[in-house]
Amino acid sequence: MAKKQEVKNMAIRVRFAPSPTGPLHIGGSRTALFNYLFAKKNKGKFVLRVEDTDKERSEQRWTDEILEELKWLGIEWDEGPDIGGNFGPYKQTQRLDIYKKYLEKLFDEEKAYYCFCLEEDLEAKRQDQMSRGLAPKYDGKCRNLSKQEVQKKMAAGEQSVIRFKIPDKKVKFADLIRGEIEFDAGLLGDIVVAKNLETPLYHFAVVVDDFEMKISHIIRGEEHLSNTSRQILIQQALEFYHPVYAHLPLMLNMDKSKMSKRQGDVALKDYHLQGYLPEALVNFMVLLGWNPGTEKEIFTLQQLTKEFSIDKVQKAGAVFNIQRLDFINGFYIREKAIEKLTEFCRPYLKEAGLLVQGQVSDSKLEKIVEVSRTRMKKLSDIVELADFFFKDKLVYDKDLLKWSTMQDAGVKEALLLCDKLLSDLKEWDIKEIEKVLMGGTGELNKQRGYPEKNRGFLLWPLRVALSGKQFSPSPFEIADILGREKTQKRIADAIKLFA
Ligand code: GLU
């Protein structure tokens, strides 16, 4: 068994301890990120531990997904179930003999006992306590059963659990984020720490592992705050050191209500699949509670390993503002090397049936992504922003072709002029296309008495004819990408609408 020591003399070691009972949530990823950054900043170690003691609800596929998503974010661990380490194994179901040893220690010191109370009786007592305005708590019925009574019940096959004797006292601890916290253990009642010697429950396994793995700091979500009291009492009973705690602020919806797992997209994977980039999510998540104290909003993971500090984590709830995420993601999309961004967009276009193998060259696809990226908030937006490049026929309302006061005849005239100017063009090159069309706007405006500088009378109908959309890249960029034949075909199709 490891020895008790003072946490202040210990090397910095933190852990992220997900339960593989579902996907990794944004809240969990934020916890992992803060632990990772704290370890990096303080030259400590970041441990990944899989808490799979709940056998019914834990699944290997969730463990796999959690590990994959963390890696995708760029959060790497120094020790974990896949890579091992000096304090393994890192999966709780592989550590049952360790917990057993400590459960036996509790029994030896009479700090735990077998409880044979039936669930329905406990429930009835809880109801009764609540109806009398009392906080429900176990009444200690089995606390003083004699050894013989226990043996008799066991021999008779009565179901039992292991309860930990909660001492009646006040406990204090200093939370790095929330300050001094005091609680009255007397309110708790003896808690169940294991189903039997081979089956510990969460509170017990966590305490033993944090001790055995020499964890110095426990950084986790505020929803665990009430668990901390129970866990400190178990630490005291086992004569363990107390790690330093830091409870991260709750995540709130825009209306300040508490974010719950049941609402919309809280799984990190959902954001991943929609096309939020890992660097954007990291940047966004760190701002969910960490306040750098400046206006600066863009931080890379690398920068954060130097700039992050736990003292700047706020107590108040952190509002999950999707517009901020979109803004940050848009920033990283615009920063990405075009080859990479194109590679990232490709699956979305394929999935939408727009990109068929071999139909569009790599260089053309890069151009399409390049002209679309300023409007992209997430990768999946590419489908809606760029679909018209891939379609044979566009469908749109012909009134969309009209700019300002234009009527049918005016649109037709403008499109015919575009067609003529482009037909006369010798070389299909974006600069040439732009030059000749810009010249055309002057010509048309003069002839028709349109305001001199207003280019919309020529370029708007053309742009809509080429894209079928109210908003799109410029007609020069679109024409350049479509090529002469498709461009002229689209202009002809638009003219036909006014036949
Ligand atoms: N396994 C726990 C959970 O996923 C976290 C335990 C802890 O951080 O202490 O909620």
Residues whose N, C-alpha, C, O or C-beta is under 5 A from the ligand:
A	BS01	LIG	A17 P18 S19 E51 V206 R220
